[in-house]
């Protein structure tokens, strides 16, 4: 009906207007939930102690066993989540190692020595060419100035 559609539309707008929940918020909510569950368990334990002080002496142990079972279940869930994260990260690491090997391998032994010698040769050639360029640049400046002086004398 129209009223149901309007109500659903309002609900959806309300959900959209709320900020997105981050993983940090989820962790905080989980911790808060654990704390509240522990408090509930303690209160239930106290209530059982008051109500069944002499009747059922095993109730306390049953309650503690239930609490431990809940903690164990939560820990198992967390362990599986962490294992999945470790597996995904190790997969990423292996992919990155493979891509690093494929892109450019490390030079070893003779190849490295050849590379260093080539680099030294290129470095000396570069230094000579740079010196020639600076010499030519200086000579060009002198010739320009000479040209200006000669043109000044012509006039």
C-alpha positions as CSV (number, residue, x, y, z in Angstrom):
1,X,0.0,0.0,0.0
2,X,0.9,3.6,-0.2
3,X,1.5,4.0,3.5
4,X,3.8,1.0,3.6
5,X,5.8,2.4,0.7
6,X,6.1,5.8,2.4
7,X,7.2,4.1,5.6
8,X,9.8,2.0,3.7
9,X,11.0,5.2,1.9
10,X,11.4,7.0,5.2
11,X,13.3,4.0,6.7
12,X,15.6,3.8,3.6
13,X,16.3,7.6,3.8
14,X,17.1,7.3,7.5
15,X,19.5,4.4,6.7
16,X,21.2,6.4,3.9
17,X,21.6,9.5,6.0
18,X,23.5,7.6,8.7
19,X,27.3,7.6,8.4
20,X,28.9,4.4,7.1
21,X,30.2,2.0,9.8
22,X,34.0,1.6,9.6
23,X,35.9,-1.5,10.7
24,X,37.2,0.4,13.8
25,X,33.5,1.0,14.8
26,X,32.8,-2.7,14.3
27,X,35.7,-3.6,16.5
28,X,34.5,-1.2,19.2
29,X,31.0,-2.6,19.0
30,X,32.3,-6.2,19.3
31,X,34.4,-5.2,22.4
32,X,31.3,-3.5,23.9
33,X,29.2,-6.6,23.1
34,X,31.8,-8.9,24.8
35,X,31.8,-6.7,27.9
36,X,28.0,-6.6,28.1
37,X,27.9,-10.4,27.6
38,X,30.4,-10.8,30.5
39,X,28.3,-8.5,32.7
40,X,25.1,-10.5,31.8
41,X,26.9,-13.7,32.6
42,X,28.0,-12.3,36.0
43,X,24.5,-11.1,36.8
44,X,23.0,-14.4,35.9
45,X,25.6,-16.2,38.0
46,X,24.7,-14.0,41.0
47,X,21.0,-14.6,40.5
48,X,21.6,-18.3,40.3
49,X,23.6,-18.2,43.5
50,X,20.8,-16.3,45.3
51,X,18.0,-18.5,44.0
52,X,19.7,-21.9,44.1
53,X,22.0,-21.5,47.0
54,X,21.3,-25.1,48.3
55,X,19.3,-26.7,45.6
56,X,21.5,-27.2,42.6
57,X,25.2,-26.9,43.2
58,X,26.1,-27.8,39.6
59,X,24.2,-24.8,38.2
60,X,27.2,-22.5,38.9
61,X,29.5,-24.9,37.0
62,X,27.0,-25.1,34.2
63,X,26.8,-21.3,34.0
64,X,30.6,-21.1,33.9
65,X,30.8,-23.8,31.3
66,X,28.3,-21.8,29.1
67,X,30.4,-18.6,29.6
68,X,33.6,-20.5,28.6
69,X,31.8,-22.0,25.6
70,X,30.8,-18.5,24.4
71,X,34.3,-17.2,24.8
72,X,35.7,-20.2,23.0
73,X,33.3,-19.6,20.1
74,X,34.2,-16.0,19.9
75,X,37.9,-16.8,20.0
76,X,37.5,-19.4,17.3
77,X,35.7,-16.9,15.0
78,X,38.5,-14.4,15.6
79,X,41.1,-17.0,14.9
80,X,39.5,-18.0,11.5
81,X,39.2,-14.3,10.6
82,X,42.9,-13.7,11.4
83,X,43.9,-16.9,9.5
84,X,42.0,-15.6,6.4
85,X,43.7,-12.3,6.7
86,X,47.2,-14.0,7.0
87,X,46.4,-16.1,4.0
88,X,45.4,-13.1,1.9
89,X,48.4,-11.1,3.0
90,X,50.8,-14.0,2.3
91,X,49.2,-14.3,-1.2
92,X,49.8,-10.6,-1.8
93,X,53.5,-11.0,-0.6
94,X,54.1,-13.9,-3.0
95,X,52.6,-12.0,-5.9
96,X,54.7,-9.0,-5.2
97,X,57.8,-11.2,-4.9
98,X,57.1,-12.8,-8.2
99,X,56.5,-9.4,-9.9
100,X,59.7,-8.1,-8.4
101,X,61.6,-11.0,-9.8
102,X,60.0,-10.7,-13.2
103,X,60.5,-7.0,-13.5
104,X,64.2,-6.8,-12.9
105,X,66.3,-9.5,-11.4
106,X,69.3,-8.9,-9.3
107,X,72.6,-8.9,-11.1
108,X,75.1,-11.4,-9.9
109,X,78.8,-11.9,-10.2
110,X,80.2,-11.2,-13.7
111,X,77.0,-9.4,-14.9
112,X,77.3,-7.0,-12.0
113,X,81.0,-6.3,-12.7
114,X,80.2,-5.7,-16.4
115,X,77.4,-3.4,-15.4
116,X,79.7,-1.4,-13.0
117,X,82.4,-1.1,-15.7
118,X,79.8,0.1,-18.3
119,X,78.5,2.6,-15.8
120,X,82.1,3.9,-15.1
121,X,82.7,4.2,-18.8
122,X,79.5,6.1,-19.4
123,X,80.3,8.3,-16.4
124,X,83.7,9.3,-17.8
125,X,82.1,10.0,-21.2
126,X,79.4,12.1,-19.5
127,X,82.0,14.1,-17.6
128,X,84.1,14.8,-20.8
129,X,80.9,15.8,-22.8
130,X,79.8,18.0,-20.0
131,X,83.3,19.7,-19.8
132,X,83.2,20.2,-23.6
133,X,79.7,21.6,-23.4
134,X,80.7,24.1,-20.7
135,X,83.8,25.1,-22.7
136,X,81.7,25.6,-25.8
137,X,79.1,27.6,-23.8
138,X,81.8,29.9,-22.5
139,X,83.3,30.3,-25.9
140,X,79.9,31.1,-27.3
141,X,79.4,33.8,-24.7
142,X,82.8,35.3,-25.6
143,X,82.0,35.2,-29.3
144,X,78.6,36.8,-28.8
145,X,80.2,39.7,-26.8
146,X,82.9,40.1,-29.5
147,X,80.2,40.2,-32.2
148,X,78.3,42.9,-30.2
149,X,81.5,45.0,-29.9
150,X,82.3,44.7,-33.6
151,X,78.8,45.7,-34.5
152,X,79.1,48.6,-32.1
153,X,82.3,49.8,-33.9
154,X,80.6,49.5,-37.3
155,X,78.0,52.0,-36.4
